[in-house]
Amino acid sequence: MLTSLAIDEATFAKLELFGQYSSASYCSNNFNSTGDKITCDGGNCPLVEAAGATSVHEFENSEAYGGVTGYIAVDTTNKAIVLAFRGSSNLKNWLANLNFPLIDFTDICEGCQVHRGFLEAWNAVAEDVTAKVKETQESNPDFSLVFTGHSHGAALAAVGATIFRKAGDAVELVNYGQPRIGNMELMEYITKESADSTFRVTHTNDIVCKVPPKALGFHHFAPEYFITSGDNTTVTTADVEAITEIDSDKGNAGADGTTTEAHRWYFVTMSGCD
């Protein structure tokens, strides 16, 4: 059975664009000034800037569990509503990352379990974010809805997208450097229900994609889009391999060793504004 495939130009363009949306979530002007254009002083989101995307909601929940931070933007060029979550940048983010016992997630599927810290962090912002997403959809009914994020933010995007999809919403999930978020039952559910609208991007031997360990019951959903080129180098279509096997031992899982440098580079420097 073929489990690794080349990707087409349209898929590559999607991965590159939303990588920049994820990177933009690290820029403070994009999470503390609702109504402005999404911009990146570090030069890490030129495609987003060219699209003229505008934030309609920004959040920095420094006092709430998980310290969840991000924005919702409307991109009229690409006809997309984008919910982007920032990766780990403070102690509250890391406390949520390390709160990793698996807990029941049976509202999603029988036998499903999820990383406790990521679910609790999502729950801390869910009411506010969900209401704003719904409001934005009402104003832009023909726009796609995309959840994206890097690292800690990728985990939140994955949990949130799963909950939205279970409620009947069509959500594209495009994330980068995501840690494992749940057990095999949950990964099988996500893969079966949403593989065509799910893009989990990994990069060489990125350490974050390899944790929490499988020995603790954590696994990954498919498909995986594995970037094979090095750090701080231009990524091309030929450098990205689609892996369709659930919890594959290829891609990032099969890459020797671990580095944090690979975690920082997904088309651009992800925390370019930090």
Beta strands, then each sheet from edge to edge (+ up, - down):
strand 1: 4-6
strand 2: 54-60
strand 3: 69-75
strand 4: 80-85
strand 5: 102-104
strand 6: 113-115
strand 7: 144-150
strand 8: 172-176
strand 9: 198-203
strand 10: 224-227
strand 11: 240-243
sheet 1: 1+ 11- 10+ 9+ 8+ 7+ 4+ 3- 2+
sheet 2: 5+ 6-
end
